[in-house]
Amino acid sequence: MARIDAQALLPLLRCPRCHGPLAGREGGLACASSTCGLAGRTFPQVAGQHALVDFEHSVIAEAELRDRGGASGIPRRTGGGLTGALRRLSAPPSRLAGRHLRDLASRLRAGGGRPRVLVVGGGTRSPGVDVLIDDPALDVIPFDIFASPETSFVADVHGLPLADASVQAVSVQAVLEHVLDPGRAVAEIERVLVPGGLVYAVTPFLQHVHE
């Protein structure tokens, strides 16, 4: 997998409220800015991952996240077993998403260096995202509001715990219809993108309120 490892990720991580630097403390990471409302507060770790969330301004409740051990509060489709096989037959993965993401990966490779790709809502694999994760030329950073074997950390897209201009591309599939403030979420995505960075975004045309 090309998912970026925890040590390589640490220099990119920031406070989700003030976007200032983090400092290592016993038990985890804390905001190092003396003027931030989260100053000195240690962010929890769940399932071995940092939960870098401004809980006072998020739908994610710290106590519930801890009680669940970082797991999702609703059942997730893992894709395994007979049920997963039947689901793939009845609704095969989107070829269009794969084609778009292959194009995205190709553009990133052509730019040189070692591009970083942020996958918003990466707790489960979105259609076609394997194209990015399996590309050895890319560093992929998946996150979600819960911890999973797929995620690098837990976060809320309304307050991304990453430095300004720290990623070259973002994939955000079927996420923006879930969030409380899509405008703020998009502004955060723009903040962490390098100038001229690329975004692959998919949102349902018609969808009832859900999750």
N, C-alpha and C positions, 0 to 999 in steps of 0.2 A: 504494500500500500504506500501511497505517496503522502498520507496524512502526516502533517508536521508533528514532530515529537515534542513532549512537554518542555524540555530544556530549551529547545530552539524557539519555543513560543514565548517564554518568559519575558524577553526584552520588548516584546510587542504589546504586552498586557498593560492596561491602564485602569484607573478607577472608573466605574460606570457612571458616576455622577459628575465629577469635575474633569475627567480625562487626564488627571495628573498621574505621576508615577506611583508604582506600588513598591512596597518594601516587604521583604520576607520577615515573618514573625513566627514564634513558636505556634504551631497549629495551622499556619497558612500564610496568606498575603493580606496586607492592609494598605489603605491609602496613606501615602507619605506626605500629602499636602496638609499643612497646619490650618489652612483656611477652609478646608472642605468639611461639610457636615458629617462625612464618614471618616474623618481623620482618626487614625489609630484603631479603627474597628476592623477586626479580623474577619475576612470573608470565610464562610464555612466551606468545608470540603465534603462532597457526597460521592459515594461510589468511586473514591480515589481521584475525583476531579474538582477543580476550583469552581465554586458557584459565585461568579462575579456579578452580583445582582444588587441594584439599589432597591432593596425590599420595601422601603418606605414609599416608593413611587412605582410599584410594579404589581401586576396581578398575581405574581408568584409570592406565596407566603413562606417565609423561611422555616417556620415550625413544621408546616406540612411537607416541605421538601425534605427536611431532616427526617421526619417520621416515615416517609416513603423510601428513605435511603437513596434519594435522588431519582427514583423511578418516576415514570409518567403517572399522572393521576387518572388516566383513562387507558383502556386496553389498546395496544398497538399491534398492527399487522406485521408479523415477523417474516412472512413469506415462506415459512417452513411447512413441512408435512403435507397431507392430502389437501387440506383447505387451501394452503398456499398454491399448490399445483393447479387446483381447479380455478382459483382466482386468476392465475396467469393465463390459463386457457381462455377464460371468458373475457378477460380484459388485459390483453398483452401489453407490455411496456411500450410507451410512446416512441415510435421510430423518429418522429419529428424532434422530440427533445434530444435524443441521441445525436441526431444530425447537427442540431444547433450547438450542442456542447462540444462536439468534435471540432466544429468551426471555431468556437471560442478557444479551445485548447491549442489549435493550430495558430491562431493569431497571437496567443500568449507566447508560444515557443518561438515564433518569428521575431518577437521583441527582444529576445536574448535574456541573459541572466537566469534567475530561478524564480519565476513568478509565484506569488501566493494567491490562492483563491479561497475566499470566505464562502462557506455554504450555510446560509440561514435556514433554520429548520432542518438541520442535518441529523436529528435523532434517529430517523429512519431514512433509507436511501430513496431519494426522489427519482422519477424516471430519467434515465440517461446519465445520472451523476457518476456511475461507474467509470464513464469515459474520463472524468477528471481524477477520481480517486486512484485509478489504476495507471495513470500517466506518470512515469518516473521522473519527468522533467518538471512537474508541478509540485508545490507544497500546498496541500489542501487543509483548510481549517474548518471543520464542521462543528456547529454548536446548536443547542436547542434549549428550551426551558426545562428540560429534564436531562439526566445523564443516561447515556447508553454506550454500548461498545463502539458506536460510530462517532461519538462526540469528543472534541478536545477539551471543552469546558461547558459549563452551564451559564446562560446569560439571557437577557431580555433585549430584543432588537431595539427597543426604545432607548436603551442606554448601552451601547456596545462598549465592552471593556478592551478596546484596541486603540492604539495610537493613530493620530491623524495620518492619512496617506500611507497606510501600512500594508495595503493589499492591492494587487493589480486587477483583480476581478471579483465579482460577487455573483453567486447563483442563489436566487430566491424564488423557489417554486411553491405555489399554493400556500403562501404564508400571509401575504398582505391582507387577505380577506379575514384573517383571524385576529388581527391586532386592534388595539383600542384606538390608536392614532396613526393611521398609515402615513400621513405627512411627516410626522416626527421620525417614524421608522425609516422612511426614504432619506430624510436629512442625515440620519446617522450612517446609512449606507454610503451616502455621498461623502461624508466626512472621512471615513476610513479608506476610501478609494484614492489612489494616486490620480493626479490630473490626467485626464484622458483615459481613465480606467474603464473597464467593460462590465456591463451588468446583463445577466440573463434572468429575466423575470417572467413568471407565468402566474396569472390570476384568473379564476373562473369568471366567465361572462355572467352567468346567473347562478347564485348560490345563496341558500338560506343562511341565516346567522347560525354559526356552529362553533363549538369549542372556543 
